[in-house]
Amino acid sequence: MRVALAQIDTVVGDLDGNRALVLEALGEARDAGADLVVYPELATTGYPPEDLLLRPAFARAARASVERIAAEADGVVALVGTPWFDGDLANACAVCAGGEVRAVYRKHYLPNYGVFDEHRYFAEGRDLVVLRIGGVSVGITICEDVWQPGPPATDLALAGAELVVNLSASPYHVGKAEDREEMLVTRARDTSAYFAFCNLVGGQDELVFDGHSVVLDEAGEVVARAPGFEPHLLVVDVEPSDAIARRLSDARRRDLARSRAREPRVDTIELDAGAEHQDEVVGTVIPFAPELEQMRLALTLGLRDYVEKNGFGDVLVAVSGGIDSAVTAALCADALGPERVHCVSMPSRFNSEGTRDDARAVAEGLGCEFREIPIEDAVTSLGAALEHEVEGRLAGLAAENLQARVRGVLLMALSNTHGWLVVSTGNKSELAVGYSTLYGDMVGGFALLKDVFKTDVYRLAEHLNARAGRDVIPRSTIERAPSAELRDDQRDADSIPPYDVLDPVLEAYVEEDRSREELAEDFDPTVVERAVALVDRAEYKRRQAPPGVKLRPKAFGRDRRTPITNRYRG
């Protein structure tokens, strides 16, 4: 059997555009002689459609779209992810063949954790669908169905499926691609079946889908793997009948069959195979990129798709001479091209000559437009307007934050004037402890480094330099002690613990949900108390932050939902 996995980059709600992508891949798969082409989960609508699924007209339009796709499915069987309403709404796979929808499989397991809310929208499926294509039995699953050990994958194997396909929209975080494939290896071995996993690729708001579609044999060996973070049509010949010998020698499946409380209903559909293949297509196994390169690819893909899918042209980055803004500008230039990135430096009397020079050097080194707008006059004018209200000169934190807010006003004025998207530059460490100014450096339409710890920002800077073969991030920027430069001789370490000490505590508290007592066993109790108090106090700020790429196992926003009004301290 020749299988094609269509790893496509859909747009939520763009039913016409998504259908065009599906049909383009269908034509390419047919030309390649594929018997079967598999698409990602909810390919007709994009994933996740969220509350669009609560609109009856949207469900009707999705069904009409998949029926138009089915009309073009001639000479190849297409498995298309789509919402399907029939008494209730299902997250479904439409089996398109011979110009019509021949069958519909409904997803069994609906994830309702992390970034997923599928119980809000869908009813669970119960039945199995097995296709007979040219003598090969093919079982259908959707995403979460195979993250669960046992059924439906094991039930499909017991029903005779030699190839299990999985339509997926599995979002990325660091380490996810490797962990996911390790899970698929286990499923293939447990079922003694070939597995063909087709994942979505692209950015959708805060989520990035990494692709890495893969085909494994019944022993869990990778037969073919698509590249990550880019659309791709993966075509490979498989021989699923090899699984029969393995099953005959493995008595566990018979024990499993005898122990089932209920035998599921199986819809078996006979379908015509494509033309006989003259030449074998051997799969290509694209290796996983190293961790830092995956991070770069995820960040640039997430930004590019956010900009393109929302109709923006150019972006605006406030460059300060610090490492966060330098890395943000470099990633923006990488994602969009330097001609679409505009850098602005807004120095005050507290900015050193070194940081002002580095801000210019970053922009010019990347080939981005650069402008400098001093803010001292605006800060002085606003301070004078407040003299009668504050009984003299504005001082302390209020004076520091006023500078940041003047910069925010200027950024948004440039954005409104030119139509540029402001990409804010704050990192996860700062966002976690509230070391940022609401309506100041937090302004923007997209927060690229929102889920990148400060220590990882430094690692990314070194990676970007190594990849470029030159210092796109100036060495002085990397080596200078981090500072907001809102007062004389200010250093970040004056207000919060050093980042190499702080970040492990934040990871354990924010991402692993460890308690104060547990944290104090592994970290300095003084740092723990300070960090936890700052994180809890800053929730109101985080609720008002722009969206940004989810890069870690648990991100602020969709992933971590903590009440603002909250007196629990534990």
C-alpha positions in Angstrom: 0.0 0.0 0.0 1.2 3.5 -0.9 0.3 6.0 1.9 0.5 9.8 1.7 0.4 11.9 4.8 -0.6 15.5 4.0 1.0 17.6 6.7 -0.7 20.9 5.9 -0.9 24.4 7.6 -4.6 25.2 7.9 -6.2 28.5 9.0 -9.0 28.3 11.5 -12.3 29.3 9.9 -10.9 29.5 6.4 -13.0 26.7 5.0 -12.4 27.6 1.4 -8.6 28.0 1.8 -8.3 24.8 3.8 -10.3 22.9 1.2 -7.9 24.2 -1.5 -5.0 22.9 0.6 -6.7 19.5 1.0 -7.4 19.3 -2.7 -3.9 20.4 -3.7 -2.4 17.6 -1.6 -5.0 15.2 -2.9 -3.8 15.9 -6.4 -0.2 15.5 -5.5 -0.9 12.2 -3.6 -2.9 10.9 -6.6 0.0 11.8 -9.0 2.4 10.0 -6.7 0.2 6.8 -7.0 -1.0 6.8 -3.4 -3.8 4.4 -2.4 -4.5 6.4 0.7 -4.0 10.0 1.7 -4.4 11.0 5.4 -5.0 14.6 6.6 -4.7 16.2 10.1 -7.5 16.4 12.6 -10.2 19.0 11.7 -8.4 19.8 8.5 -11.6 21.4 7.0 -11.9 24.0 9.7 -8.4 24.3 11.2 -7.6 23.5 14.8 -8.8 24.5 17.4 -12.0 26.2 16.1 -13.1 26.8 19.7 -16.5 28.4 20.0 -17.0 28.5 16.2 -18.1 25.0 16.8 -21.1 26.2 18.8 -22.5 27.9 15.7 -24.8 25.6 13.7 -24.0 27.4 10.4 -20.3 26.7 10.9 -21.0 22.9 11.3 -23.1 23.0 8.2 -20.5 24.8 6.2 -17.8 22.3 7.3 -20.0 19.4 6.2 -20.6 21.0 2.9 -16.9 21.6 2.5 -15.9 18.0 3.2 -18.6 16.8 0.8 -17.0 19.0 -1.9 -13.7 17.4 -1.1 -15.2 13.9 -1.4 -16.5 14.7 -4.8 -12.9 15.1 -5.9 -11.7 11.9 -4.3 -11.4 9.6 -7.2 -8.7 7.0 -7.6 -7.5 7.5 -4.0 -9.0 7.2 -0.6 -8.9 10.4 1.5 -9.3 10.5 5.2 -10.2 14.1 6.1 -10.6 15.5 9.6 -13.8 17.5 10.1 -16.5 18.3 12.5 -19.6 16.2 11.7 -23.1 16.8 12.9 -25.5 14.0 13.0 -27.7 14.3 16.0 -24.7 15.7 17.9 -21.4 17.1 16.9 -18.4 14.8 16.6 -14.7 15.4 16.0 -14.6 13.1 13.0 -12.8 11.6 10.1 -14.7 11.5 6.8 -13.8 8.6 4.6 -13.9 10.1 1.1 -13.7 7.7 -1.9 -15.4 7.3 -5.2 -16.8 10.9 -5.2 -18.6 10.6 -1.9 -18.3 10.3 1.9 -18.4 6.6 2.4 -18.1 6.4 6.2 -17.5 8.6 9.2 -15.4 7.8 12.2 -16.0 9.7 15.4 -13.2 10.3 17.9 -13.5 8.3 21.1 -11.3 10.1 23.5 -11.8 13.8 23.9 -9.0 15.6 25.8 -10.0 18.1 28.4 -6.8 19.1 30.0 -4.0 21.6 29.3 -4.9 23.6 26.1 -7.8 21.2 25.2 -11.5 21.7 25.9 -13.1 19.1 23.6 -15.8 18.0 26.0 -17.2 21.5 25.6 -17.8 20.9 21.9 -18.0 17.2 21.0 -19.8 14.0 21.8 -17.7 10.9 22.1 -17.7 8.2 19.5 -18.1 4.5 20.3 -17.8 2.6 17.1 -14.8 1.5 15.0 -14.2 1.9 11.3 -12.0 -0.5 9.4 -11.4 0.1 5.7 -10.4 -2.7 3.3 -8.3 -1.2 0.6 -6.6 -3.5 -1.9 -6.6 -6.4 0.6 -5.1 -4.2 3.5 -7.2 -3.5 6.6 -6.9 0.1 7.8 -8.2 1.3 11.2 -8.9 4.9 11.9 -8.1 6.9 15.0 -7.9 10.6 15.8 -5.2 12.2 18.0 -6.0 11.5 21.7 -7.3 8.0 20.7 -3.8 6.7 20.5 -2.4 8.6 23.5 -4.6 6.3 25.6 -3.1 2.8 26.0 -5.5 0.0 24.9 -8.7 0.8 22.9 -9.5 1.9 20.3 -6.1 1.0 18.8 -6.0 -2.5 20.4 -9.6 -3.1 19.4 -8.8 -2.1 15.8 -5.9 -4.6 15.8 -8.3 -7.3 17.2 -10.7 -6.4 14.4 -7.9 -7.2 11.9 -6.4 -3.7 11.2 -2.9 -4.1 9.9 -2.4 -0.4 9.5 -3.7 2.1 12.1 -3.9 5.7 10.9 -4.1 8.7 13.2 -5.3 12.1 12.2 -3.8 14.6 14.6 -3.5 18.2 15.8 -0.8 17.7 18.4 0.6 21.0 19.6 4.3 21.5 20.3 6.3 22.1 23.3 10.0 21.5 23.9 10.6 17.7 23.9 7.1 16.9 22.6 8.1 15.5 19.2 10.4 12.9 20.6 8.0 12.0 23.5 5.1 11.6 21.0 7.1 9.3 18.7 8.2 7.2 21.6 4.5 6.8 22.5 3.7 5.8 18.9 6.5 3.2 19.0 4.8 1.6 22.0 1.4 1.6 20.3 2.8 -0.1 17.2 4.5 -2.8 19.3 1.4 -3.3 21.5 -0.9 -3.8 18.5 1.5 -5.4 16.1 0.3 -3.0 13.5 1.8 -0.4 11.2 1.1 3.2 12.4 0.7 6.2 10.1 0.5 9.5 12.1 -0.4 12.7 10.3 0.1 15.8 12.3 -1.0 19.4 11.7 1.7 22.0 11.1 1.6 25.8 11.7 0.7 28.4 14.2 -2.7 29.2 15.6 -2.8 32.0 18.2 -0.6 30.7 21.0 -0.3 27.2 19.7 2.3 25.8 17.3 1.9 22.5 15.6 5.2 20.9 14.6 4.2 18.3 12.0 6.8 15.5 12.3 4.3 13.1 10.7 5.6 9.6 10.8 5.0 6.0 9.6 6.2 3.1 11.8 6.2 -0.6 11.2 4.7 -3.3 13.5 7.9 -3.5 15.4 7.9 0.2 16.2 10.7 1.0 13.7 10.4 4.4 11.9 9.8 3.8 8.2 9.4 7.5 7.2 9.3 10.8 9.0 8.4 14.2 7.7 10.3 17.4 8.6 9.2 19.5 11.4 7.7 23.0 11.3 6.9 23.1 7.6 4.2 21.7 5.3 5.1 18.4 3.6 3.5 15.5 1.7 5.1 12.3 3.0 4.7 9.4 0.6 5.9 5.9 1.4 5.1 2.2 0.5 4.2 0.0 3.4 3.7 -3.8 3.7 1.3 -4.2 6.6 0.8 -7.9 6.0 4.2 -8.3 7.7 2.3 -7.7 10.9 0.4 -11.0 10.6 3.4 -13.1 11.5 4.1 -11.0 14.6 0.5 -11.4 15.7 0.5 -15.1 15.3 3.4 -15.5 17.6 2.1 -13.1 20.2 -0.6 -14.7 22.4 -1.3 -11.6 24.4 -3.8 -10.3 21.9 -5.9 -13.4 22.3 -5.9 -12.8 26.1 -6.9 -9.2 25.5 -9.8 -10.3 23.2 -11.1 -12.7 25.9 -10.9 -10.1 28.6 -13.0 -7.4 26.9 -16.2 -6.5 28.7 -17.8 -5.3 25.5 -17.0 -6.1 21.9 -17.2 -2.8 20.0 -19.2 -2.4 16.8 -17.0 -2.4 13.8 -18.1 -0.9 10.4 -16.0 -2.5 7.7 -16.0 -0.6 4.4 -14.7 -2.2 1.2 -12.9 0.3 -1.1 -11.1 0.2 -4.4 -7.4 0.4 -4.4 -5.4 2.6 -6.7 -3.4 1.5 -9.6 -0.7 -1.2 -9.2 2.7 0.2 -8.2 5.6 -0.4 -10.6 8.4 1.1 -8.4 8.7 1.1 -4.6 8.7 4.4 -2.8 11.1 4.1 0.1 10.4 6.5 3.0 12.8 9.2 4.0 13.5 9.6 7.7 14.2 13.3 8.5 16.0 13.5 11.8 14.8 15.6 14.7 16.5 19.0 15.0 18.4 19.7 18.2 16.4 21.4 21.0 17.5 25.0 20.4 16.9 24.7 16.7 13.4 23.3 17.4 12.8 26.3 19.7 13.9 28.7 16.9 11.7 27.0 14.3 8.7 27.0 16.6 9.1 30.7 17.5 9.6 31.8 13.9 6.7 29.6 12.6 4.4 30.8 15.4 5.2 34.5 14.7 5.0 34.1 10.9 1.7 32.4 10.9 0.2 34.9 13.5 1.4 37.8 11.3 0.3 36.3 7.9 -3.0 34.7 9.0 -4.1 37.9 10.7 -3.3 40.1 7.7 -0.4 42.1 9.1 2.4 43.3 6.9 5.3 44.5 9.0 6.2 44.3 12.7 7.7 46.8 15.1 10.2 45.9 17.9 11.5 48.2 20.6 15.2 47.6 20.8 16.8 48.6 24.0 20.3 47.2 23.7 19.3 44.4 26.0 19.3 40.7 25.2 15.5 40.1 25.1 14.9 42.8 22.4 17.9 41.7 20.4 16.7 38.1 20.3 13.2 39.2 19.5 14.4 41.4 16.6 16.6 38.6 15.3 13.8 36.0 15.4 11.4 38.5 13.7 13.9 39.1 10.9 14.4 35.3 10.6 10.6 34.7 10.4 9.6 37.6 8.1 12.7 39.0 6.5 14.5 42.1 7.7 12.7 44.4 5.3 9.5 43.7 7.3 11.0 44.4 10.7 11.2 48.0 12.0 13.3 48.7 15.1 13.0 51.7 17.4 15.2 52.7 20.2 13.7 55.1 22.8 16.5 56.1 25.2 16.2 58.2 28.3 18.9 59.8 30.4 19.4 56.5 32.2 20.3 54.6 29.0 24.1 54.1 28.7 26.0 54.8 25.5 26.7 51.0 25.3 23.1 50.0 25.2 22.2 52.7 22.7 25.1 51.6 20.5 24.0 47.9 20.8 20.4 48.8 19.9 21.5 50.4 16.7 24.1 47.6 16.0 21.4 44.9 16.3 19.1 46.6 13.8 21.8 47.4 11.3 23.4 44.0 11.6 20.1 42.3 10.8 19.4 44.7 8.0 16.3 46.2 9.6 15.1 49.8 9.5 16.2 51.7 12.7 15.0 54.9 14.3 15.8 56.5 17.6 13.2 58.6 19.5 14.5 60.0 22.8 11.8 60.1 25.5 13.3 62.5 28.0 11.2 65.5 26.9 7.9 63.5 27.0 8.8 62.1 30.4 9.6 65.5 31.8 6.4 67.0 30.4 4.2 64.3 31.9 6.0 64.6 35.2 5.3 68.3 35.3 1.6 67.7 34.6 1.6 65.5 37.8 3.5 67.8 40.1 0.4 69.1 41.9 -1.0 65.6 42.3 2.1 64.0 43.8 3.2 66.9 46.0 6.4 67.5 44.0 8.5 65.5 41.6 7.4 62.0 40.6 9.8 59.5 42.1 10.4 55.8 42.8 8.5 53.1 40.9 6.0 55.6 39.5 8.8 57.5 37.8 10.4 54.4 36.5 7.1 53.0 35.1 6.2 56.4 33.5 9.3 55.9 31.2 8.1 52.5 30.2 4.6 53.8 29.5 5.9 56.7 27.4 7.6 54.1 25.3 4.4 52.1 25.1 2.5 55.1 23.9 5.1 55.8 21.2 5.1 52.2 20.0 1.3 52.1 19.7 1.3 55.5 17.9 3.8 54.1 15.3 1.7 50.9 15.1 -1.5 52.9 14.4 0.2 55.2 11.9 1.9 52.5 9.8 -0.2 49.4 10.5 2.7 47.5 12.1 2.2 44.8 14.6 4.1 45.5 17.8 6.0 42.5 19.0 6.7 42.8 22.7 10.0 41.6 24.1 9.4 40.3 27.6 10.4 36.8 28.6 8.7 34.1 30.8 10.8 34.8 33.8 9.8 38.5 33.9 6.2 37.7 33.2 6.2 35.1 36.0 7.4 37.5 38.7 5.7 40.6 37.3 9.0 42.3 36.5 7.4 44.3 33.7 5.2 47.4 33.3 1.6 47.1 32.5 0.7 49.4 29.6 4.5 49.9 29.2 6.9 47.3 28.0 4.0 44.8 28.0 2.2 46.6 25.1 1.9 44.8 21.8 -0.1 42.4 19.7 2.2 39.4 20.1 4.7 38.4 22.9 7.2 36.3 21.1 9.3 35.3 24.1 6.3 35.0 26.5 7.1 31.3 27.2 10.9 31.5 27.0 12.8 31.6 30.4 15.5 34.2 30.6 18.2 31.6 30.8 16.9 30.1 27.5 17.0 33.6 25.9 20.7 33.6 26.5 21.0 30.1 25.0 19.0 31.2 22.0 21.2 34.2 21.5 24.3 32.0 21.3 22.4 29.6 19.0 21.4 32.4 16.6 25.0 33.6 16.5 26.4 30.2 15.9 23.8 29.6 13.1 24.6 32.9 11.5 28.3 32.4 11.8 28.6 35.9 13.2 27.4 38.0 16.2 23.9 39.0 15.1 23.4 39.5 18.9 26.4 41.7 20.0 28.8 40.0 22.4 28.5 43.1 24.7 24.7 42.5 24.8 25.1 38.9 25.9 27.8 39.7 28.5 26.2 42.9 30.0 24.3 42.4 33.3 20.6 42.7 32.5 19.0 46.0 33.5 15.7 47.8 32.7 17.7 51.1 32.8 14.9 53.1 34.4 17.1 54.6 37.2 20.8 55.1 37.7 22.9 51.9 38.1 19.9 49.7 38.0 20.3 45.9 37.7 17.6 43.2 37.5 19.3 41.4 40.3 18.5 44.3 42.6 14.8 43.5 42.4 14.6 39.8 41.7 16.9 36.8 42.3 19.6 36.1 39.6 18.0 34.3 36.7 20.1 31.2 36.9 18.8 30.8 40.5 15.3 32.0 39.8 14.4 30.0 36.6 14.7 26.5 38.1 12.3 27.6 40.9 9.9 29.1 38.4 9.9 25.9 36.3 9.2 23.8 39.4 6.4 26.1 40.7 4.7 27.1 37.5 5.1 24.1 35.3 5.3 21.3 37.8 2.9 22.7 40.4 5.2 21.9 43.3 4.3 23.4 46.7 6.3 25.8 48.8 7.4 23.0 51.2 8.5 20.8 48.3 10.4 23.7 46.6 12.2 24.5 49.9 13.6 21.0 50.0 15.5 21.5 46.7 16.0 25.3 46.5 17.0 28.2 48.8 13.9 28.8 51.0 14.4 32.6 50.8 14.4 32.5 47.0 11.4 30.2 47.0 9.3 32.5 49.3 10.2 35.6 47.2 9.6 33.9 43.8 6.2 32.3 44.8 4.9 35.5 46.3 5.9 37.4 43.1 4.3 34.8 40.8 1.0 34.8 42.8 0.8 38.6 42.9 1.4 39.1 39.2 -1.5 37.1 37.9 -3.5 40.3 37.1 -0.7 41.5 34.9 -0.4 38.2 33.0 -4.2 38.3 32.2 -3.5 41.5 30.2 -0.5 40.3 28.3 -0.5 39.8 24.6 -0.7 36.2 23.2 2.6 34.5 22.5 4.0 31.2 21.4 3.6 28.2 23.8 7.0 26.7 24.0 7.0 24.9 27.4 4.9 22.0 28.7 2.8 24.5 30.7 2.4 28.1 29.5 0.7 31.1 31.1 -2.8 31.6 29.6 -4.5 28.6 28.1 -2.4 26.1 30.1 -2.2 27.7 33.6 -5.4 29.1 34.8 -5.0 30.6 38.3 -7.6 33.0 39.8 -6.5 36.6 40.2 -8.4 36.9 43.5 -6.8 34.2 45.4 -5.7 33.9 49.1 -4.3 30.3 48.9 -0.6 30.2 49.8 0.8 26.7 49.6 
